[in-house]
Amino acid sequence: MRQGKIGVQMMMLKGKVEELGAYETMKQLNKLGFGAVEVSQIPMTEDNVAELKRASEDFNIKIAAMSSPLEPMLPGAPGETLTDDFDKIVNDCKTLDCNFLRIGMLPLNIMGNKDQIMEFIKRAEAMAARLAEHGIELYYHTHHIEFQKYDGEYLLDLMKNNTSKLGFELDVHWIQRAGEEPVQIIKNYKDRVSLLHLKDYRIGELDIQEEDLQDMGKFFGKFTDLIEFAEIGEGNIDMNAVIDAGLESGAQYFLIEQDDTYGRDPFDSLKISAENLRKLGYADWF
């Protein structure tokens, strides 16, 4: 039976990279048994690229994917983009033997504007064609906003139906948060989902104080904001079903991401996720 590869979305570890450096951070991931990473929100300086390369070779950790916005997240925002820094980003991919690049999210200033989003996706599709000439596939990472409906159709489906080269890195937590069934959405995107984000979905604890009961606004603020990002196996998503659907749909890399660990050291959160995935039967995927 075909296997996938379980890895880590390094956005979780940007603080660790600042504190320990890229090499030592990768060394810790190796100790936890991980053999693949997606590099995101880590400055791709000459030093960091060199350290990632050295760690990848020393610890046999595959750089499965890297992250780059197509354009600035806000007009004039700093940072590398595919539009302005194409050659540098392609060169980094080749240095790190990485064949997937992913766009992390929509530019903030076009969210909610269907026409502007579709124009952005048209530009992303053109960039995907340009990157394909270098053996690199371009993916777009989803949140919940792509499940806004326009004339009864999800924006995400509009994106898919108007592209052929662009891939979609589906995030199962955000699909669930959008009120959809992760397994079904993954199946709908068969052959467009080499990258999947594994992230559990938990209802947190309702911490009600006496003063919250004096102010219903405060109470309902807490009551309606209970959704949390969770370690794999510590939430409500059927991860076995998600991973089966991913395999069936062509996913190669299953990347653990947790946007917030609520004060827990991210290495500890990753250890919990890894142990639970091993218990679920995926020990060979590390």
Phi, psi and chi 1 to 4 in degrees:
 res  aa     phi    psi   chi1   chi2   chi3   chi4
   1 MET       -  137.2 -178.7 -174.6  155.8      -
   2 ARG   -63.6  142.4 -167.6  174.8   75.1   79.7
   3 GLN  -114.6  155.8  -77.4 -173.6 -171.5      -
   4 GLY  -100.1 -177.8      -      -      -      -
   5 LYS  -122.6  126.4 -176.1   82.1  173.8  164.7
   6 ILE   -89.3  132.8  -72.9  168.8      -      -
   7 GLY  -139.9 -169.6      -      -      -      -
   8 VAL  -126.0  133.9  171.7      -      -      -
   9 GLN   -82.2  112.8 -144.0  -63.8   28.6      -
  10 MET   -74.9   -3.0  -74.5 -176.0   74.1      -
  11 MET   -51.0  -35.5  173.7  -83.8  -77.3      -
  12 MET   -61.1  -23.2  -67.7  178.0   65.1      -
  13 LEU  -114.2   17.3  -59.7  169.8      -      -
  14 LYS   -61.9  -35.5   58.3 -173.4  176.0 -176.7
  15 GLY   -66.1  -36.9      -      -      -      -
  16 LYS   -67.5  -39.1  -65.7  -68.7 -175.6 -175.3
  17 VAL   -63.7  -40.4  171.9      -      -      -
  18 GLU   -62.4  -39.4  -75.2  171.4   16.6      -
  19 GLU   -81.4  -46.7  178.2 -166.8  -21.3      -
  20 LEU  -104.4  -20.4  -53.3  170.7      -      -
  21 GLY    94.1  158.9      -      -      -      -
  22 ALA   -64.9  -40.4      -      -      -      -
  23 TYR   -63.8  -49.6 -173.7   87.1      -      -
  24 GLU   -65.4  -35.0  -77.0  -60.4  -43.8      -
  25 THR   -62.9  -44.6  -59.0      -      -      -
  26 MET   -65.0  -35.7  -66.5  -84.5  -89.0      -
  27 LYS   -60.7  -41.3 -172.6  176.8 -177.0  178.9
  28 GLN   -65.1  -39.0  -65.7  -58.0  -45.1      -
  29 LEU   -63.9  -37.8  -71.6  176.8      -      -
  30 ASN   -61.4  -41.1  175.6   58.1      -      -
  31 LYS   -63.3  -31.4  -74.9 -179.4 -178.5  172.3
  32 LEU   -81.8   -4.5  -69.4  171.6      -      -
  33 GLY    96.4    8.2      -      -      -      -
  34 PHE   -82.1  143.3  -70.9  105.3      -      -
  35 GLY  -124.5   13.7      -      -      -      -
  36 ALA  -154.3  147.6      -      -      -      -
  37 VAL  -139.9  155.7  -65.4      -      -      -
  38 GLU  -113.1  126.6  177.4  174.9   79.5      -
  39 VAL   -94.1  119.6 -179.4      -      -      -
  40 SER  -149.6  142.6  176.7      -      -      -
  41 GLN    61.6   24.7  -65.1 -170.9   29.5      -
  42 ILE  -116.4  122.5  -70.1  162.9      -      -
  43 PRO   -58.2  127.8  -17.5   28.0      -      -
  44 MET   -88.8   59.9  -63.7  -53.7  -84.0      -
  45 THR   -71.4  165.8   60.0      -      -      -
  46 GLU   -56.9  -42.9 -159.1  175.1  -45.2      -
  47 ASP   -63.7  -47.3  -79.1   -6.5      -      -
  48 ASN   -63.9  -40.9  -83.7  -11.9      -      -
  49 VAL   -62.1  -43.8  171.1      -      -      -
  50 ALA   -63.8  -41.9      -      -      -      -
  51 GLU   -68.1  -39.1  -69.0  -71.0   88.0      -
  52 LEU   -63.7  -41.1  -74.0  165.5      -      -
  53 LYS   -63.8  -47.1 -178.6  176.3  171.9   62.6
  54 ARG   -61.9  -43.9 -172.4  162.0   69.6   93.0
  55 ALA   -66.6  -40.4      -      -      -      -
  56 SER   -57.6  -42.6  173.9      -      -      -
  57 GLU   -74.6  -44.4  -69.8  166.6   -6.1      -
  58 ASP   -67.2  -35.9  -72.6   -1.7      -      -
  59 PHE  -109.3    5.5  -53.0  123.3      -      -
  60 ASN    54.4   48.3 -166.3   27.5      -      -
  61 ILE  -107.0  119.2  -64.7  176.2      -      -
  62 LYS   -75.8  130.8  170.3   71.5  178.0  166.5
  63 ILE   -82.4   93.5  -49.6  -68.8      -      -
  64 ALA   -71.0  -39.7      -      -      -      -
  65 ALA  -154.1  155.0      -      -      -      -
  66 MET  -126.2  164.9  -72.0  160.1   49.1      -
  67 SER  -120.6  136.9 -167.8      -      -      -
  68 SER  -155.2  133.8  173.9      -      -      -
  69 PRO   -70.1  151.4   21.3  -26.4      -      -
  70 LEU   -69.8  -43.1  179.8   66.3      -      -
  71 GLU  -140.7  168.8  -62.2  154.8    2.3      -
  72 PRO   -56.9  147.0  -22.4   32.7      -      -
  73 MET   -65.6  -27.9  -66.8  -52.9  -69.9      -
  74 LEU  -139.4  146.9  -76.6  169.6      -      -
  75 PRO   -51.7  127.4  -27.0   35.7      -      -
  76 GLY    83.6   -1.4      -      -      -      -
  77 ALA   -66.2  146.0      -      -      -      -
  78 PRO   -75.0  171.7   27.5  -31.9      -      -
  79 GLY   110.7  158.7      -      -      -      -
  80 GLU   -69.6  146.5  -68.3  176.4    4.6      -
  81 THR  -137.6  155.4   68.1      -      -      -
  82 LEU   -62.7  -33.8  -84.5  163.8      -      -
  83 THR   -65.5  -41.4  -57.0      -      -      -
  84 ASP   -98.0  -23.0  -68.2  -22.3      -      -
  85 ASP  -127.1   36.9  -54.7  -80.2      -      -
  86 PHE   -53.0  -53.1 -177.5   85.7      -      -
  87 ASP   -63.4  -40.9  -67.8  -20.8      -      -
  88 LYS   -63.9  -44.4 -169.0  -93.1 -175.7 -167.1
  89 ILE   -67.0  -42.6  -68.6  165.3      -      -
  90 VAL   -61.7  -41.3  165.9      -      -      -
  91 ASN   -62.9  -40.7 -168.4   52.4      -      -
  92 ASP   -61.8  -42.4  -73.5  -14.1      -      -
  93 CYS   -58.7  -44.5  -75.6      -      -      -
  94 LYS   -67.8  -39.5  -69.7 -176.8  174.9  173.1
  95 THR   -59.7  -39.4  -60.6      -      -      -
  96 LEU   -97.4    9.6  -64.7  171.2      -      -
  97 ASP    52.1   50.1 -170.6   26.9      -      -
  98 CYS  -116.7  130.4  173.6      -      -      -
  99 ASN  -109.5    2.7  -60.4  106.9      -      -
 100 PHE  -125.4  131.6  -70.8  103.7      -      -
 101 LEU  -119.0  141.3  -99.3  177.8      -      -
 102 ARG  -132.1  143.0   39.4   85.8   73.4 -178.0
 103 ILE   -89.4  125.2  -63.4  166.0      -      -
 104 GLY   -73.0  -35.6      -      -      -      -
 105 MET  -169.5  171.5   68.0 -167.2  -54.7      -
 106 LEU   -66.5  148.3  -73.6  169.4      -      -
 107 PRO   -55.0  138.5  -24.3   33.4      -      -
 108 LEU   -63.6  -32.5  -51.3 -174.2      -      -
 109 ASN   -78.5   -7.9   55.4  -56.0      -      -
 110 ILE  -108.9   -2.0   68.9  169.2      -      -
 111 MET   -58.5  134.4  -73.9 -176.4  178.7      -
 112 GLY    87.7   -5.6      -      -      -      -
 113 ASN  -108.9   98.5 -175.1  -42.8      -      -
 114 LYS   -54.6  -48.0  178.6 -166.2  167.4 -173.3
 115 ASP   -61.9  -43.9  -68.2  -20.2      -      -
 116 GLN   -67.9  -37.0  -74.3 -171.3   39.9      -
 117 ILE   -64.8  -43.3  -67.7  168.8      -      -
 118 MET   -65.8  -34.3  -65.3  -48.7  -64.2      -
 119 GLU   -65.8  -40.7  -76.3  -61.5  -43.2      -
 120 PHE   -61.1  -44.4  172.6   84.1      -      -
 121 ILE   -66.1  -34.2  -70.5  -63.8      -      -
 122 LYS   -61.9  -41.0 -165.7 -175.7  -70.6 -177.6
 123 ARG   -68.6  -36.1  -65.5 -167.7  -66.1  -83.7
 124 ALA   -65.0  -40.6      -      -      -      -
 125 GLU   -62.4  -41.1  175.1   76.8   -7.1      -
 126 ALA   -64.1  -39.4      -      -      -      -
 127 MET   -66.8  -36.5 -176.2   60.8   73.1      -
 128 ALA   -60.7  -40.3      -      -      -      -
 129 ALA   -65.5  -40.2      -      -      -      -
 130 ARG   -66.7  -41.8 -167.4  175.2  165.4 -162.0
 131 LEU   -68.3  -33.4  -75.3  165.0      -      -
 132 ALA   -58.8  -29.4      -      -      -      -
 133 GLU   -64.4  -19.7  -66.2  172.0   12.2      -
 134 HIS  -105.1   10.8  -63.0  -89.5      -      -
 135 GLY    75.6   22.3      -      -      -      -
 136 ILE  -116.2  133.7  -62.0  165.8      -      -
 137 GLU   -98.4  138.1  -68.5 -173.9   49.0      -
 138 LEU  -102.3  131.9 -176.2   63.1      -      -
 139 TYR  -123.6  154.8  -90.3   59.8      -      -
 140 TYR  -119.4  125.9  171.4   84.5      -      -
 141 HIS   -89.7  130.9  171.5  -93.0      -      -
 142 THR   -94.8  151.0   61.7      -      -      -
 143 HIS  -119.5 -142.9  -70.4   83.6      -      -
 144 HIS   -96.1  -21.0   53.7    2.5      -      -
 145 ILE   -65.4  -23.4 -162.9  163.3      -      -
 146 GLU   -74.9   -3.3  -64.1   82.5    9.8      -
 147 PHE  -101.4   12.8  -70.3   88.0      -      -
 148 GLN   -67.9  140.9 -171.9  171.9   -6.7      -
 149 LYS   -96.9  136.5  -76.7 -175.1  175.2  176.6
 150 TYR  -121.3  115.5  -67.7   89.6      -      -
 151 ASP    51.6   42.0  -61.4  -41.0      -      -
 152 GLY    81.8    3.0      -      -      -      -
 153 GLU  -119.9  134.5 -164.1  171.9   -2.4      -
 154 TYR   -60.6  140.1  -73.7  141.7      -      -
 155 LEU   -57.2  -38.2 -178.4   61.5      -      -
 156 LEU   -60.1  -40.7 -171.6   60.6      -      -
 157 ASP   -69.0  -36.7  -70.6  -28.8      -      -
 158 LEU   -61.0  -40.6  -72.9  167.2      -      -
 159 MET   -62.2  -47.2  -69.8  175.4  168.8      -
 160 LYS   -63.6  -44.0  179.7 -175.8   74.4  164.3
 161 ASN   -74.2  -11.1  -63.7  -24.3      -      -
 162 ASN  -110.9   16.5  -74.6  -79.8      -      -
 163 THR  -140.0  161.7   55.0      -      -      -
 164 SER  -134.8  -27.7   59.6      -      -      -
 165 LYS   -92.2  -31.4  -67.3 -157.1  171.9  -62.3
 166 LEU   -69.4  132.6 -171.6   67.7      -      -
 167 GLY   -98.2  169.7      -      -      -      -
 168 PHE  -127.1  119.8  -66.5   90.3      -      -
 169 GLU   -90.4   94.5 -177.4  177.0   54.1      -
 170 LEU   -76.9  139.2  -60.5  177.3      -      -
 171 ASP  -113.6  113.5 -177.7  -50.3      -      -
 172 VAL   -68.0  -30.7  -62.4      -      -      -
 173 HIS   -64.4  -46.8  171.9   99.9      -      -
 174 TRP   -68.7  -31.1  -74.5  108.7      -      -
 175 ILE   -63.8  -45.5  -65.8  170.4      -      -
 176 GLN   -63.0  -40.5  179.2  115.0  -25.4      -
 177 ARG   -64.7  -28.6 -163.0 -180.0  -84.2 -128.4
 178 ALA   -79.9   -2.5      -      -      -      -
 179 GLY    87.4   15.6      -      -      -      -
 180 GLU  -109.5  169.1  -99.2  -66.2   -4.2      -
 181 GLU   -94.9  111.7  169.0   49.3   59.4      -
 182 PRO   -52.9  -43.3  -26.4   33.6      -      -
 183 VAL   -59.7  -44.9  167.7      -      -      -
 184 GLN   -67.3  -41.8 -168.7   53.4   55.6      -
 185 ILE   -63.6  -41.9  -63.3  -65.3      -      -
 186 ILE   -59.6  -43.4  -68.3  166.9      -      -
 187 LYS   -63.6  -37.2  -72.8  179.3  177.2  175.6
 188 ASN   -64.0  -22.0  -68.0   -7.3      -      -
 189 TYR  -107.5   24.8  -81.7   67.8      -      -
 190 LYS   -47.9  136.1 -175.0  173.6  167.0   60.3
 191 ASP    70.6    6.4  -60.6  -32.5      -      -
 192 ARG  -120.9   12.0  -54.5  -78.1  -64.5  -89.7
 193 VAL  -132.3   60.3  -72.8      -      -      -
 194 SER   -64.8  -24.1  -66.2      -      -      -
 195 LEU  -117.0  129.9  -50.0  172.6      -      -
 196 LEU  -128.9  142.7  -87.5 -173.2      -      -
 197 HIS   -98.8  121.4  -88.0 -175.9      -      -
 198 LEU   -93.5  121.8  -61.1 -174.5      -      -
 199 LYS  -156.8  125.1  175.2 -168.9  -56.4  175.6
 200 ASP   -86.2  169.2 -137.9  -31.9      -      -
 201 TYR  -131.1  115.3  177.1  105.9      -      -
 202 ARG  -124.9  145.1  172.6  175.6   63.7 -147.0
 203 ILE   -89.6  117.0  -58.0  -58.6      -      -
 204 GLY   -74.7 -177.8      -      -      -      -
 205 GLU   -82.9  136.9  -68.8  179.3   24.9      -
 206 LEU   -85.8  106.1 -174.7   57.5      -      -
 207 ASP   -98.8   94.2  174.7   27.1      -      -
 208 ILE  -100.1  124.0  -65.4  -60.5      -      -
 209 GLN  -102.4  163.9  -54.5  -62.6  -36.2      -
 210 GLU   -53.8  -42.0 -172.3   62.6   37.2      -
 211 GLU   -67.1  -25.5   60.5  -94.7   25.7      -
 212 ASP   -65.6  -28.9  -62.3  -36.0      -      -
 213 LEU   -80.8  -12.7  -60.0  175.6      -      -
 214 GLN   -86.8  -13.7  -47.9  -54.3  -42.8      -
 215 ASP  -136.0  102.0  178.0  -12.4      -      -
 216 MET   -62.2  -27.4  -75.7  -64.0  101.5      -
 217 GLY   -61.0  -44.7      -      -      -      -
 218 LYS   -64.4  -44.4  -89.6 -171.2  179.2  177.8
 219 PHE   -59.2  -50.7  171.3   81.9      -      -
 220 PHE   -72.3  -24.5  -80.1  106.4      -      -
 221 GLY   -59.5  -47.6      -      -      -      -
 222 LYS   -68.9  -41.5  -75.2 -172.9  171.8 -177.7
 223 PHE   -61.8  -40.8 -177.6   82.0      -      -
 224 THR   -88.2   -5.6   54.8      -      -      -
 225 ASP  -115.6   46.7 -165.5   24.6      -      -
 226 LEU   -94.8   -7.2  -79.6 -178.6      -      -
 227 ILE   -72.1  132.3  -64.4  165.6      -      -
 228 GLU  -128.7  155.4  -68.3 -177.3   -7.9      -
 229 PHE   -79.1  135.0  -54.3  103.5      -      -
 230 ALA  -128.2  156.3      -      -      -      -
 231 GLU   -60.8  150.8  -69.2   78.7    7.8      -
 232 ILE   -59.8  130.5  -50.8  -57.6      -      -
 233 GLY    88.4   -3.7      -      -      -      -
 234 GLU  -108.4   10.3  -58.4  -64.5  -47.1      -
 235 GLY  -129.5 -152.8      -      -      -      -
 236 ASN  -105.9    0.9  -58.4  -13.8      -      -
 237 ILE   -88.2  136.7  -65.9  177.8      -      -
 238 ASP   -78.1   92.7 -177.4  -16.1      -      -
 239 MET   -68.7  -33.4  -76.4  -64.5  166.4      -
 240 ASN   -59.4  -45.0  -79.1  122.2      -      -
 241 ALA   -65.9  -39.5      -      -      -      -
 242 VAL   -61.9  -47.4  158.8      -      -      -
 243 ILE   -68.8  -38.9  -67.8  169.7      -      -
 244 ASP   -59.8  -45.9  -75.7  -10.3      -      -
 245 ALA   -63.6  -38.2      -      -      -      -
 246 GLY   -61.6  -48.1      -      -      -      -
 247 LEU   -58.7  -47.0  -98.5 -170.3      -      -
 248 GLU   -59.4  -31.0 -151.2 -179.8  -66.5      -
 249 SER   -95.2    1.4  -62.6      -      -      -
 250 GLY   100.6   10.4      -      -      -      -
 251 ALA   -66.3  137.1      -      -      -      -
 252 GLN  -104.4  -40.2  -61.7  172.3   38.4      -
 253 TYR  -119.0  131.0  -66.5  103.5      -      -
 254 PHE  -115.3  103.5  -63.3   76.4      -      -
 255 LEU  -105.5  123.2  -58.7  154.0      -      -
 256 ILE   -76.9  127.8  -61.3  167.0      -      -
 257 GLU  -138.2  137.7 -179.6 -175.7   46.7      -
 258 GLN  -139.4  107.9 -165.7  174.7  -19.5      -
 259 ASP   -62.1  -30.0  -57.7   49.1      -      -
 260 ASP  -143.8  131.6 -166.3  -23.0      -      -
 261 THR  -106.4    6.9   59.9      -      -      -
 262 TYR    54.4   46.6  -51.4  100.2      -      -
 263 GLY    92.6  -13.7      -      -      -      -
 264 ARG   -78.8  141.8 -178.6  177.5  -90.4  155.3
 265 ASP   -60.0  130.3 -173.8  -69.1      -      -
 266 PRO   -59.2  -30.7    9.8  -20.7      -      -
 267 PHE   -64.0  -36.1  -75.1  133.6      -      -
 268 ASP   -67.4  -40.4  -67.6  -23.1      -      -
 269 SER   -62.4  -42.9  -74.6      -      -      -
 270 LEU   -64.8  -34.9  -75.4  167.3      -      -
 271 LYS   -64.3  -42.8 -173.6  177.9 -178.4 -169.8
 272 ILE   -62.0  -47.3  -67.9  165.5      -      -
 273 SER   -60.3  -43.7  -71.5      -      -      -
 274 ALA   -64.5  -44.0      -      -      -      -
 275 GLU   -63.3  -42.0  -75.8  173.1   -4.7      -
 276 ASN   -66.8  -38.1  -74.4  -19.0      -      -
 277 LEU   -66.6  -36.4  -79.9  162.9      -      -
 278 ARG   -64.5  -42.0  -71.3 -175.1  178.0  104.0
 279 LYS   -63.5  -32.1  -75.0  175.9 -164.6  162.3
 280 LEU   -76.5   -6.3  -73.2  170.2      -      -
 281 GLY   109.7   15.5      -      -      -      -
 282 TYR  -112.0   27.0  -57.8  101.5      -      -
 283 ALA   -57.8  -34.2      -      -      -      -
 284 ASP   -75.5   -7.4  -65.2  -13.3      -      -
 285 TRP   -90.4   -3.4  -70.1   32.3      -      -
 286 PHE   -86.0      -  -77.9   82.6      -      -
